[in-house]
Amino acid sequence: MALDKLLENEAQAEIERIRADAQARAEQIVAGAQERARTLIESRTRQLANQRQAELVRARSAADLDSNAQRLTSSDTLQAQAFKVSEQYLHSSVTSPEYPMILAKLISEGLQVLPNAEAVEAALSEHDAVRQALAQLGRTLDVRVNEQVKTGVRLVGPGGKSSIQNTLTGRLDRVRGELAPQISRLLAE
C-alpha cells in the first residue's frame, strides 16, 4: 500500500502542479486580456475626446461664420440706411435759406470746367434758388427745367453739345465707395 500511497501522492502532486500552472496561465491570460481591454478603452476614450474637440472647433467656426455673416448683413443694412438718410437730408436742404449759396458754389465749380455754358438746368422747385445763385455770381444764364437734376445743377454748353452736372446727391454717389469702409468701421465700433 505504500506504493499506492506514494503513486497517489505523486499523482496528486502532479495534479496540483498542473492546476497551479493552469491557474498561473489563466491569470496571465486574464491579465493580458485586461491590459488589452484597458488599452482599447483608453484608445477609444482618446479618440472620442479628439472627435468631441474637433466637433467643438467646427461648431465654434460655424458660429463665428454665422456671427460674421449677420454682422456684415447688419452693417450693410445700417450702411444703406445711413446713405438713405444722407440723401433725404440733401433733398431737404433745397428748402434751406443757405441753398442758393450752395448752388452758387456748384455753379461756380461747373463754370470752371465749362466756362462758356449758356444754360443751367435744374428741377423746377429749385429754380428760384438757381436764379439767386446766378445773381450772387453776377452771371445771367438761361434757366431750364430738368426734373432729372435735383439737389444741384447741370450746365449746358453752346448748342447743347456738352454739359456738366454738379449735384449734392451726385457727389454723395461718387464718394460712396470711399465712405463705405469708414462707415463700416464706425458701425463696428
KATADA-V80229 format. One record per residue. RES is the residue in one small letter. SS is DSSP state (~ for helix, > for strand, _ for the rest). PHI is phi in radians with two decimals (none if undefined). Layout:
BEGIN
res=RES ss=SS phi=PHI
res=RES ss=SS phi=PHI
END
This chain:
BEGIN
res=m ss=_ phi=none
res=a ss=~ phi=-1.13
res=l ss=~ phi=-1.21
res=d ss=~ phi=-1.04
res=k ss=~ phi=-1.15
res=l ss=~ phi=-1.13
res=l ss=~ phi=-1.15
res=e ss=~ phi=-1.13
res=n ss=~ phi=-1.13
res=e ss=~ phi=-1.14
res=a ss=~ phi=-1.11
res=q ss=~ phi=-1.12
res=a ss=~ phi=-1.13
res=e ss=~ phi=-1.13
res=i ss=~ phi=-1.08
res=e ss=~ phi=-1.13
res=r ss=~ phi=-1.12
res=i ss=~ phi=-1.11
res=r ss=~ phi=-1.09
res=a ss=~ phi=-1.13
res=d ss=~ phi=-1.09
res=a ss=~ phi=-1.10
res=q ss=~ phi=-1.11
res=a ss=~ phi=-1.13
res=r ss=~ phi=-1.12
res=a ss=~ phi=-1.09
res=e ss=~ phi=-1.12
res=q ss=~ phi=-1.11
res=i ss=~ phi=-1.09
res=v ss=~ phi=-1.11
res=a ss=~ phi=-1.09
res=g ss=~ phi=-1.10
res=a ss=~ phi=-1.12
res=q ss=~ phi=-1.13
res=e ss=~ phi=-1.14
res=r ss=~ phi=-1.10
res=a ss=~ phi=-1.11
res=r ss=~ phi=-1.08
res=t ss=~ phi=-1.09
res=l ss=~ phi=-1.10
res=i ss=~ phi=-1.11
res=e ss=~ phi=-1.08
res=s ss=~ phi=-1.09
res=r ss=~ phi=-1.15
res=t ss=~ phi=-1.11
res=r ss=~ phi=-1.08
res=q ss=~ phi=-1.08
res=l ss=~ phi=-1.14
res=a ss=~ phi=-1.10
res=n ss=~ phi=-1.13
res=q ss=~ phi=-1.09
res=r ss=~ phi=-1.09
res=q ss=~ phi=-1.09
res=a ss=~ phi=-1.11
res=e ss=~ phi=-1.16
res=l ss=~ phi=-1.11
res=v ss=~ phi=-1.10
res=r ss=~ phi=-1.09
res=a ss=~ phi=-1.12
res=r ss=~ phi=-1.12
res=s ss=~ phi=-1.09
res=a ss=~ phi=-1.09
res=a ss=~ phi=-1.13
res=d ss=~ phi=-1.11
res=l ss=~ phi=-1.07
res=d ss=~ phi=-1.11
res=s ss=~ phi=-1.08
res=n ss=~ phi=-1.12
res=a ss=~ phi=-1.11
res=q ss=~ phi=-1.14
res=r ss=~ phi=-1.11
res=l ss=~ phi=-1.12
res=t ss=~ phi=-1.09
res=s ss=~ phi=-1.09
res=s ss=~ phi=-1.09
res=d ss=~ phi=-1.07
res=t ss=~ phi=-1.12
res=l ss=~ phi=-1.14
res=q ss=~ phi=-1.13
res=a ss=~ phi=-1.08
res=q ss=~ phi=-1.13
res=a ss=~ phi=-1.08
res=f ss=~ phi=-1.18
res=k ss=~ phi=-1.13
res=v ss=~ phi=-1.10
res=s ss=~ phi=-1.07
res=e ss=~ phi=-1.10
res=q ss=~ phi=-1.08
res=y ss=~ phi=-1.10
res=l ss=~ phi=-1.09
res=h ss=~ phi=-1.14
res=s ss=~ phi=-1.32
res=s ss=~ phi=-1.19
res=v ss=~ phi=-1.16
res=t ss=~ phi=-1.72
res=s ss=_ phi=-1.38
res=p ss=_ phi=-1.12
res=e ss=_ phi=-1.44
res=y ss=~ phi=-1.02
res=p ss=~ phi=-1.02
res=m ss=~ phi=-1.18
res=i ss=~ phi=-1.11
res=l ss=~ phi=-1.12
res=a ss=~ phi=-1.04
res=k ss=~ phi=-1.13
res=l ss=~ phi=-1.09
res=i ss=~ phi=-1.16
res=s ss=~ phi=-1.04
res=e ss=~ phi=-1.09
res=g ss=~ phi=-1.12
res=l ss=~ phi=-1.20
res=q ss=~ phi=-1.17
res=v ss=~ phi=-1.52
res=l ss=_ phi=-2.23
res=p ss=_ phi=-1.16
res=n ss=_ phi=-1.71
res=a ss=_ phi=-1.06
res=e ss=_ phi=-1.99
res=a ss=> phi=-2.62
res=v ss=> phi=-2.13
res=e ss=> phi=-1.89
res=a ss=> phi=-2.81
res=a ss=_ phi=-1.12
res=l ss=~ phi=-0.96
res=s ss=~ phi=-1.16
res=e ss=~ phi=-1.85
res=h ss=~ phi=-1.10
res=d ss=~ phi=-1.04
res=a ss=~ phi=-1.14
res=v ss=~ phi=-1.12
res=r ss=~ phi=-1.10
res=q ss=~ phi=-1.12
res=a ss=~ phi=-1.13
res=l ss=~ phi=-1.09
res=a ss=~ phi=-1.13
res=q ss=~ phi=-1.09
res=l ss=~ phi=-1.46
res=g ss=_ phi=1.23
res=r ss=_ phi=-2.02
res=t ss=_ phi=-2.13
res=l ss=_ phi=-2.26
res=d ss=> phi=-1.17
res=v ss=> phi=-1.80
res=r ss=> phi=-2.06
res=v ss=> phi=-1.49
res=n ss=_ phi=-2.59
res=e ss=_ phi=-1.23
res=q ss=_ phi=-1.40
res=v ss=_ phi=-1.82
res=k ss=_ phi=-2.18
res=t ss=_ phi=1.07
res=g ss=> phi=2.90
res=v ss=> phi=-2.40
res=r ss=> phi=-2.25
res=l ss=> phi=-1.59
res=v ss=> phi=-2.02
res=g ss=_ phi=-1.38
res=p ss=~ phi=-0.97
res=g ss=~ phi=1.25
res=g ss=~ phi=1.26
res=k ss=_ phi=-1.37
res=s ss=_ phi=-2.39
res=s ss=> phi=-2.76
res=i ss=> phi=-2.46
res=q ss=> phi=-1.89
res=n ss=> phi=-2.41
res=t ss=> phi=-2.23
res=l ss=~ phi=-1.16
res=t ss=~ phi=-1.20
res=g ss=~ phi=-1.13
res=r ss=~ phi=-1.13
res=l ss=~ phi=-1.06
res=d ss=~ phi=-1.08
res=r ss=~ phi=-1.19
res=v ss=~ phi=-1.70
res=r ss=~ phi=-0.95
res=g ss=~ phi=-1.12
res=e ss=~ phi=-1.30
res=l ss=~ phi=-1.39
res=a ss=~ phi=-0.95
res=p ss=~ phi=-1.11
res=q ss=~ phi=-1.16
res=i ss=~ phi=-1.14
res=s ss=~ phi=-1.05
res=r ss=~ phi=-1.11
res=l ss=~ phi=-1.11
res=l ss=~ phi=-1.17
res=a ss=~ phi=-1.21
res=e ss=_ phi=-1.30
END
